[in-house]
Amino acid sequence: MYIKASTLDDLLRGVYKKLLASNKRAKPSRGVILEETGVLLELKNPRARLSRTESRGKVFSCLGELLWYLAGTNDLEFIGYYILGYKENSEDGKTIYGGYGPRLFNKRGQNQIENVLRLLRANSSSRRAVIQLFDAEDLIPSTNKDGQAVARKEIPCTCTLQLMLRKQRLHMFTHMRSNDAYIGLPHDVFCFTMLQEILARSLNVELGTYKHFVGSLHLYEKDIGGASQYLEEGWQSSTISMPLMPVADPWPAIKVLLTAESDLRGNIIVEIDKLDLDPYWADLVRLLQITRHYKNKNANEIARVKESMSSQIYSAYIEKQQRKHIVAASLTQEQFNLPIAQ
């Protein structure tokens, strides 16, 4: 199966239609799935990496997961702040064994990001710029507290990322052994195309296409209703994409962004005007601020940050957070108004 599209939403539309119509079922360890195997997805415009829909527009959790990677950590508290579901995949309550961050930046002492950048600077036509995430050791069982051998709770779904520089454009080819089309795919496309653009800026070249190959592309039975609802939302195809990443070395800004993320997660105030960031990166800090204000139930601050955004691309996602805040506040009020049981 091959699906090619210009935006993430067009890609998801094609994927969900195919999976919902599939008669191929399997029952792996996490439940019954509808499945297609050997699937190639192509995103012609990698900056159109965000869904514009109510159900799959996940900029806040996607950004959190990306920064978790870039921080080079597998810390559960970090990613659990953005995506609660990761807690189910921790073996020790503190870390995620399959976390990508350490594998990207410190795999057996090797910084794979630096290695591929150095390789492509030395030989722009190289076909060796491969980052390995899945490891042979991931198939070795771990030992539980009773000394029994058990399968790992979480191992990388991503096998490799390959970067190829052609005609001054950086293309990325991702190989996934397995991909949950409803929960995982929107996050994976966001994180990997953002990394693709970061590496393109590091090499001072333009962004190419993004290709995503999956061994098992699937939809869990529990998500069939969600995927069907997505197709029924009535949204129109849009060419809107994220702003261009500034033409400059991105790593100094990423360092500032990661420090701001850590402070906000720790409920420390971050003053953006003092960060000396390009508006592109400053807006990402503002999105992190909105996550903090949402958790603090501070609707006024969410509205204030929304007004200060440089790009209006993110308005729909911020408004969605505002609506969620209103619903949560309404439910809390209803609880307060419940009659006291006699």
C-alpha positions as CSV (number, residue, x, y, z in Angstrom):
1,M,0.0,0.0,0.0
2,Y,1.3,3.4,-1.0
3,I,-0.3,6.7,0.1
4,K,1.1,10.1,-1.0
5,A,-0.2,13.4,0.2
6,S,0.7,17.0,0.7
7,T,-0.5,17.3,4.3
8,L,-0.8,15.2,7.4
9,D,-4.6,15.3,7.3
10,D,-4.7,14.1,3.7
11,L,-2.4,11.3,4.7
12,L,-4.5,10.3,7.7
13,R,-7.6,10.4,5.7
14,G,-6.1,7.9,3.2
15,V,-4.7,5.7,6.0
16,Y,-8.0,5.6,8.0
17,K,-10.1,4.8,5.0
18,K,-7.8,1.9,4.1
19,L,-7.6,0.5,7.6
20,L,-11.4,0.8,8.3
21,A,-12.0,-1.1,5.0
22,S,-9.4,-3.7,5.7
23,N,-10.4,-7.4,6.4
24,K,-7.0,-8.2,7.8
25,R,-7.2,-8.7,11.6
26,A,-4.5,-9.7,14.0
27,K,-4.3,-10.0,17.8
28,P,-0.9,-9.0,19.1
29,S,-0.1,-8.4,22.8
30,R,-2.1,-5.2,23.1
31,G,-5.4,-6.1,21.6
32,V,-7.2,-6.8,18.3
33,I,-6.1,-4.7,15.3
34,L,-7.1,-3.9,11.8
35,E,-3.8,-4.1,9.9
36,E,-2.1,-3.4,6.6
37,T,1.5,-4.6,6.1
38,G,4.4,-3.2,4.1
39,V,2.9,0.3,3.9
40,L,4.7,3.4,2.4
41,L,3.5,6.9,3.3
42,E,4.9,10.0,1.7
43,L,4.4,13.5,3.0
44,K,5.3,15.9,0.2
45,N,5.3,19.0,2.5
46,P,6.9,17.9,5.8
47,R,5.9,21.3,7.4
48,A,2.3,20.4,7.0
49,R,2.9,18.1,9.9
50,L,0.0,19.1,12.1
51,S,-3.6,17.9,11.8
52,R,-6.1,20.8,11.5
53,T,-8.9,18.7,13.0
54,E,-10.4,18.7,16.5
55,S,-9.5,15.1,17.3
56,R,-6.0,14.7,15.8
57,G,-4.6,18.3,16.3
58,K,-2.1,17.5,19.0
59,V,0.5,20.2,18.9
60,F,1.1,20.4,22.7
61,S,1.7,16.7,23.2
62,C,3.7,16.4,19.9
63,L,5.9,19.3,20.9
64,G,6.5,17.8,24.4
65,E,7.5,14.4,22.8
66,L,9.9,16.1,20.4
67,L,11.6,18.0,23.3
68,W,11.8,14.8,25.3
69,Y,13.8,13.3,22.4
70,L,16.0,16.4,22.0
71,A,16.7,16.5,25.7
72,G,18.4,13.1,25.3
73,T,16.5,11.5,28.1
74,N,14.1,8.6,28.8
75,D,12.8,10.1,32.0
76,L,9.1,9.1,32.6
77,E,8.3,12.3,34.6
78,F,9.2,14.4,31.6
79,I,7.1,12.7,29.0
80,G,4.3,11.8,31.5
81,Y,3.7,15.6,31.9
82,Y,2.6,15.7,28.2
83,I,1.4,12.1,27.5
84,L,-0.1,10.2,30.5
85,G,-0.2,6.9,28.6
86,Y,3.6,6.5,28.8
87,K,3.2,5.6,32.5
88,E,1.9,2.2,31.5
89,N,5.1,1.5,29.6
90,S,7.6,2.0,32.4
91,E,9.2,-1.0,34.0
92,D,10.6,0.8,37.0
93,G,8.2,3.8,37.4
94,K,11.0,6.2,36.5
95,T,12.2,5.6,32.9
96,I,11.0,4.4,29.5
97,Y,13.3,1.7,28.4
98,G,12.6,2.4,24.7
99,G,12.9,6.2,24.9
100,Y,14.5,7.6,21.8
101,G,16.5,10.5,23.4
102,P,19.4,8.5,24.7
103,R,19.5,6.4,21.5
104,L,19.7,9.5,19.4
105,F,22.4,11.3,21.4
106,N,24.2,8.7,23.4
107,K,24.0,5.2,21.9
108,R,26.9,3.3,23.3
109,G,28.7,6.7,23.7
110,Q,27.8,7.8,20.1
111,N,25.9,11.0,19.3
112,Q,24.1,9.7,16.2
113,I,22.8,13.2,15.3
114,E,26.3,14.7,15.3
115,N,27.6,11.6,13.3
116,V,25.1,12.0,10.4
117,L,25.7,15.8,10.2
118,R,29.4,15.3,10.1
119,L,29.1,12.6,7.4
120,L,26.8,14.7,5.2
121,R,29.0,17.8,5.5
122,A,32.0,15.7,4.4
123,N,30.1,13.8,1.6
124,S,26.8,15.3,0.6
125,S,26.0,12.3,-1.6
126,S,26.5,9.7,1.1
127,R,23.9,6.9,1.6
128,R,25.3,6.0,5.0
129,A,23.6,8.7,7.1
130,V,21.5,6.3,9.1
131,I,20.3,6.6,12.7
132,Q,19.5,3.4,14.4
133,L,16.8,3.3,17.1
134,F,15.8,-0.3,17.3
135,D,18.6,-2.5,18.7
136,A,19.2,-6.3,18.7
137,E,19.3,-6.1,22.5
138,D,15.7,-4.9,22.6
139,L,14.5,-8.5,22.0
140,I,16.3,-9.8,25.1
141,P,13.8,-10.2,27.9
142,S,14.2,-8.2,31.1
143,T,14.0,-9.7,34.6
144,N,11.1,-8.9,36.9
145,K,11.3,-8.6,40.7
146,D,10.7,-12.4,41.1
147,G,13.7,-13.2,38.8
148,Q,11.5,-14.2,35.9
149,A,12.3,-13.4,32.3
150,V,9.6,-11.1,30.8
151,A,9.3,-9.3,27.5
152,R,10.1,-5.5,27.6
153,K,7.1,-3.3,28.1
154,E,8.2,-0.8,25.5
155,I,10.8,-1.1,22.7
156,P,11.2,1.3,19.8
157,C,8.6,1.1,17.1
158,T,11.1,3.0,14.9
159,C,14.0,0.9,13.4
160,T,16.0,3.5,11.5
161,L,16.0,7.1,10.2
162,Q,17.9,7.7,7.0
163,L,18.9,11.1,5.8
164,M,19.7,11.7,2.1
165,L,20.9,15.0,0.7
166,R,20.0,15.5,-3.0
167,K,20.0,18.8,-5.0
168,Q,20.4,20.8,-1.8
169,R,17.3,19.2,-0.2
170,L,17.4,16.9,2.8
171,H,15.0,13.9,2.5
172,M,14.2,11.6,5.4
173,F,13.2,7.9,5.2
174,T,11.8,6.4,8.4
175,H,11.4,2.7,8.9
176,M,8.9,1.6,11.5
177,R,8.5,-2.1,12.5
178,S,5.0,-1.2,13.8
179,N,2.8,2.0,13.9
180,D,-0.4,2.7,15.7
181,A,-2.2,4.8,13.1
182,Y,-4.6,6.6,15.5
183,I,-2.4,7.6,18.4
184,G,1.2,7.1,17.3
185,L,1.3,8.2,13.6
186,P,0.4,11.9,14.1
187,H,3.1,12.2,16.8
188,D,5.7,10.3,14.8
189,V,5.3,12.3,11.7
190,F,5.5,15.6,13.7
191,C,8.6,14.6,15.6
192,F,10.5,13.1,12.7
193,T,9.7,15.9,10.2
194,M,10.7,18.5,12.9
195,L,14.0,16.6,13.3
196,Q,14.4,16.5,9.5
197,E,13.9,20.3,9.4
198,I,16.4,20.8,12.3
199,L,19.0,18.8,10.5
200,A,18.3,20.6,7.2
201,R,18.9,23.9,8.9
202,S,22.0,22.5,10.5
203,L,23.3,21.7,7.0
204,N,22.0,25.0,5.6
205,V,19.9,23.2,3.0
206,E,16.2,23.1,2.1
207,L,13.7,20.6,3.3
208,G,12.9,17.7,1.0
209,T,10.2,15.1,1.2
210,Y,9.4,12.7,4.0
211,K,8.8,9.0,3.5
212,H,7.5,6.7,6.3
213,F,7.7,3.0,5.7
214,V,5.7,0.7,8.2
215,G,5.9,-3.1,8.6
216,S,2.6,-3.2,10.5
217,L,0.3,-0.2,10.2
218,H,-2.7,-0.8,12.3
219,L,-5.8,0.5,14.1
220,Y,-6.8,-0.9,17.4
221,E,-10.4,-2.0,17.8
222,K,-10.9,0.5,20.6
223,D,-10.0,3.4,18.2
224,I,-12.2,2.4,15.3
225,G,-14.9,4.8,16.5
226,G,-12.3,7.6,16.8
227,A,-11.0,7.1,13.3
228,S,-14.5,7.0,11.9
229,Q,-15.4,10.2,13.7
230,Y,-12.2,11.8,12.2
231,L,-13.4,11.0,8.7
232,E,-16.8,12.5,9.5
233,E,-15.6,15.8,11.0
234,G,-16.2,17.5,7.7
235,W,-12.9,19.3,7.5
236,Q,-11.6,20.6,4.2
237,S,-8.1,19.9,2.9
238,S,-5.8,22.8,3.7
239,T,-2.3,23.8,2.6
240,I,-1.6,25.5,5.9
241,S,1.7,24.4,7.4
242,M,4.0,25.4,10.2
243,P,6.1,28.5,9.7
244,L,9.6,28.1,8.2
245,M,12.3,27.3,10.7
246,P,14.8,30.3,10.7
247,V,17.7,29.9,8.4
248,A,20.4,29.6,11.1
249,D,22.1,27.0,13.3
250,P,19.1,25.8,15.3
251,W,20.9,24.2,18.2
252,P,21.5,27.4,20.3
253,A,17.7,28.1,20.1
254,I,16.9,24.4,20.9
255,K,19.1,24.7,24.0
256,V,17.2,27.8,25.2
257,L,13.9,26.0,24.4
258,L,14.8,23.0,26.4
259,T,15.8,25.1,29.4
260,A,12.4,27.0,29.2
261,E,10.6,23.6,28.9
262,S,12.3,22.3,32.1
263,D,11.5,25.5,34.0
264,L,7.8,25.5,32.9
265,R,7.4,21.9,33.7
266,G,8.7,22.8,37.2
267,N,6.2,25.6,37.4
268,I,8.9,28.3,37.2
269,I,7.9,31.5,35.4
270,V,9.6,32.0,32.0
271,E,9.9,35.6,30.6
272,I,10.1,35.2,26.9
273,D,11.3,38.8,26.3
274,K,14.5,37.9,28.1
275,L,15.3,34.8,26.0
276,D,16.5,36.5,22.9
277,L,14.8,34.1,20.5
278,D,13.6,34.4,16.9
279,P,9.7,34.6,16.8
280,Y,9.6,31.0,15.5
281,W,11.2,29.6,18.6
282,A,9.5,32.1,20.9
283,D,6.2,30.8,19.7
284,L,7.2,27.3,20.7
285,V,8.0,28.5,24.2
286,R,4.6,30.2,24.3
287,L,2.9,26.8,23.4
288,L,4.8,25.3,26.4
289,Q,3.5,28.2,28.6
290,I,0.0,27.4,27.5
291,T,0.4,23.8,28.6
292,R,1.6,25.0,32.0
293,H,-1.3,27.5,32.3
294,Y,-3.8,24.8,31.3
295,K,-2.5,22.5,34.0
296,N,-2.7,25.4,36.5
297,K,-6.3,26.1,35.3
298,N,-5.4,29.7,34.5
299,A,-7.7,30.7,31.6
300,N,-6.7,34.3,31.7
301,E,-3.0,33.5,31.1
302,I,-3.9,31.2,28.2
303,A,-5.8,34.1,26.6
304,R,-2.9,36.5,27.2
305,V,-0.3,34.1,25.7
306,K,-2.6,33.6,22.7
307,E,-2.6,37.3,22.0
308,S,1.2,37.4,22.1
309,M,1.8,34.7,19.5
310,S,3.7,35.8,16.4
311,S,2.1,33.2,14.1
312,Q,-1.7,32.6,13.9
313,I,-1.1,29.1,12.7
314,Y,-1.4,27.8,16.3
315,S,-4.7,29.7,17.1
316,A,-7.0,26.8,16.5
317,Y,-5.0,24.6,18.9
318,I,-4.9,27.2,21.6
319,E,-8.6,27.8,21.2
320,K,-9.1,24.0,21.6
321,Q,-7.3,24.2,25.0
322,Q,-9.4,27.1,26.0
323,R,-12.6,25.1,25.2
324,K,-11.2,22.1,27.2
325,H,-10.6,24.5,30.1
326,I,-14.1,25.8,30.0
327,V,-15.5,22.2,29.9
328,A,-13.3,21.1,32.8
329,A,-14.3,24.2,34.8
330,S,-18.0,23.5,34.1
331,L,-17.7,19.9,35.3
332,T,-15.9,21.0,38.5
333,Q,-18.7,23.5,39.2
334,E,-21.3,20.8,38.6
335,Q,-19.5,18.7,41.2
336,F,-19.6,21.5,43.7
337,N,-23.3,22.0,43.1
338,L,-24.2,18.3,43.7
339,P,-26.6,17.8,46.6
340,I,-25.1,16.4,49.8
341,A,-26.0,12.7,50.3
342,Q,-28.3,12.1,53.3
